[in-house]
Amino acid sequence: MEFNVNELLFALWFFLPAGLANAAPVLFNKIPVLQNFNAPLDGKRTFRGKRLFGENKRWRGLVGGTLVGGLIGLLQMFLAWQWHWFNELVGLINYASVFSIVLGALLGAGALIGDAIESFFKRQCNVEPGRSWFPFDQIDYIIGGLLMSALVVRLPWSTYMLILFVWFGAHLLFSFIGYLLSLKDRPI
């Protein structure tokens, strides 16, 4: 399966709101003014004696990540207005509309919901909080974001696979960089 440069750029550009939204909760945890906005996403409910999503999944992260996704969509819209040639470069979607903000928010929310769902299964399989569950920790946000974006846009299957491949690799790279910057406890 061969991909051209425009398809690769589209995969990076399309999923950028979700990729950045996925990293947002780590950053929001470091902002002192947001420390009080820390209600757990699962309301501390349990299933089979285990927390649904765990202690690290909070409304602060879901709301913040969704906002980050929408803001990145807004930035994409602004850039598409400024550089009309950009829409031709990334193809498939017209980013020069409010639609890109909605798409960005959906991608961001989907990424974090996918991460929460993976966390549920992680708890049920007795994987310790904070421990990597390879490869599920690396693809949960991608699948969640793509499923949520499918509410408003349909892409070719080959594009979905390219996005999965590209962002899986990007996640490994950025996790390692986050580790080097002391934002994460483990490299993967």
N, C-alpha and C positions, 0 to 999 in steps of 0.2 A: 504494500500500500504506500503510494507516494503522495507527499503533500508539497504544495508550493509555498513560497514565502508568505503570500497573502493569507493562505489558510492558517498558517502558524500565527501570524499577527492577529488574525481574527480570534483564534483560540485564546490567546493571551488577553486581548482587549475585551472580548465578550465576558470572560469569567473574572476579570480584574475586581469588580465590586465584591464578589464572593470571596476571592482570595484575601483581600484586605479586610473584609468583615470578619473572616475567620481568625485573623490575628488581633482584631480589635479588643476582645475581652482581656487578653494578656496586658494590653496597654491601659485599658480602663481600670484594671485592678491596681495600677500604680498611681492613679490620680486621687489624691487625698479627699477632695470634695465629693467624690463619688462613693467613698467607702460606706456611707450610710445607706446607699441604694443597693442593698445586697440581699434582697429576699431570694431564697432558693427557687429555682424554676419548678421544682417538683413539690413545693410546699412541705417538704420533709415527709412526703408520703412514701410508703414502702410497698413492695410486691415481693412475696415469698421471703419476707424478713429483711429485704435489702432496699436501700433508697432507690427510687426510680431512676434518677439521673446522677445522684451524688452531690457532694458538697460544693463542687467547683462550677456547677451549672447554675447561673444566676440570671435574674431578669435584667440586671445591669448589662450583662454581656449580650443578651438577645436583642434588647432595645438598642444598645449602642452599636452593635454590629449591623443591625438593620438600617440605622441612620447612616453609618459609614457607607454601606452599600448604596443607599440613595444619594449620598453626597458624591460618591464616585460616579454614579450615573449622571448627576448634574454636571460634573466636570467633563464627562464624555460628551454630553449634549453641547456644552459651551465650546469644546474643541471642535466638534463637528460643525458648529455654526461658523467658527473662525476659519477653518480649513475645510472647504467643501470637498477637496480632493481626498480627504481622509475617509469619507463615506465610501468612495470608490475603492479605496485601498482595503478596508476591512469588509466591504460587501455585506450581503445577507440582511443587514438590519440598518434602517435609517436612524442614526443616532441624533440627528438634528431635530429632535422633538421631545416633548415631556415624557414620552414613552420610555426614554432611556433612564429617567429617574425612577419610574415604577419598576422597570426591569432590574435596575441596580438594587433597589430595596428588596425585591423578591429574591434575587440571587443571594443577598446578604442574609436575609431571614432563613432562606432554605439551607444555606451553609451551616448556620448555627443550629437549626432544627435537626439537620442530618447528624451533626455532632452530638446533640442530646440523645437522639435515638440510638446511636452507636454506644453512647455511654450507658444507656439502659441495658443493652446486651452485654456490655463489658462487665457491669455489676453482676448480672445474672450468671456470668461465666467465672466469677470470682477473680477477676483481674483487679489488682490493687489500684486505687485512684492515683493518677499521676504516672502510672506505668504505661509504657507503649504497648499497643496491641496491633502489631504490624500484620497486614497492611491496612487494617480497618481504620486506624487513627488517621491514616493518610488519604483515604478515599471517601470517608463519611461526609465531609463537607462538600466534596465535588458532586457526589450523587444527590445529596439534599438540595444543593443549589440548582443543579440541572433539572431535577424534578419540579422544583418550585417555578423555575423560569418557563417550564413547559406549559404553565397556565396561560402564558401570553405569547409564546413564540415556539415554533417547531423548527428544528435544525435537522439536516441530514445525519444519519447514524454515523457516518464516517467523521463528521465534525464533532459529535458527542465523544467518540472514541479518542479523537485527537485532543480534545479538551481534557479528558480523563488522563491521558498519558502525559501531556505537558504539565498539568497542574499537580499531578502526583510527583513528578520530578521536582517541580518548583517547591512543593511542600517539604520535600526532603532537604533541599538546599536552604530554604528559609528557616527551617527548624534548626539546622546546624548553625546558621548565622545567629539566630536567637540565642542558642546555647553559648556561642562565643561572646555575645554581648551581655550575658548573664540574665537574659529575660526568661530563659528556660533552664530547668534543672538537669535535663538530659538532652543529648544531641538529636535523638529521634523519638 
